[in-house]
Amino acid sequence: MPVILPPAAWRAWLGEEGEGPDELLALLLPYPAELMRAYAVGQRVGNVKNNDPALLQTSGAGGVIRCSVSRTADQHSTRSLM
């Protein structure tokens, strides 16, 4: 699973501040769901052969999709789009 870091942690994560393993592990926290945004995109996004500016446009109704992320009992992330 990729990690999302706030800009304040970038330098430490990239090794520019000499942080040790314990300090770096402490950065691996869930990113606040209220700061995330999801957008509807076209099916062309899923094909690596496509690489053009049109891929950045939203599809359908457009706009932000509300998304909630929660942890299940076995600590796997689940996502539901609303």
N, C-alpha and C positions, 0 to 999 in steps of 0.2 A: 504494500500500500504506500503510495507517495505521501510525503509529509508536506504540509503547508506551513511555512514559517512567516511570522510577521517581519517586516523590513528591519526592525531593530535587532533581529537574531541572525540576519544574513551573514554579517562579517564573522561572527563566531562559527557558524556552520561551515563556512568556506575556508576556515583555518587561518583567518587573518588576525585572530586575537589570541592564539595559543591555548585555546580551551582544551581540557582533558576529556577523556571518555565520559566521566560522570557528568560533567557540565553539558556535554553534547546530548547525552541521553535525557537530561532534564528538559531539553527543548522539544522533545517528542510528545507533545500534548495535543489533544484534539483541538482543531481550529474551530472557533465559535461559529456555529451554523448560521447565526444571524448576519455574519459578515460574508457568507458565501452567496453566490448568485449562479443560477443555472439558466441556460437559454436554449430554446428549441432550435435545432439546426436541421438542415436537409440531409438526406441519405448520402449525398456525395462526400460528406465529412468522413464517413467510415471507410472510404477507399483511398489507400495510400497513393494511387496513381493521380489523384486530384490534388492540385497545389496552386490555387489561384485566389485572389482577393474575395471572390464571391462566396467562398467557404466561411467567411466571417459574418455574413449576413444571417439574421435570424429567419426562420421559416414559419409558415402557418400564421397564427395570430401575432407572433412576435412578442417581444417583451420578456420580462423576467418570469421564470417558472418558480413557484414557491416549492421549496424542498425541505423536508425534515430528515434528520439523521439521528438514529437512536442505536443503542447497544442492546443486543439480545442477551439472554442469560449466559450464553457461551462466549460473550464478548466480541461477536462478529458485528460489523456495522450493517445496518439495514437502512435503505433509503426509500422514501416514498415521495413521489412527485404529486403535487396537488394542482 
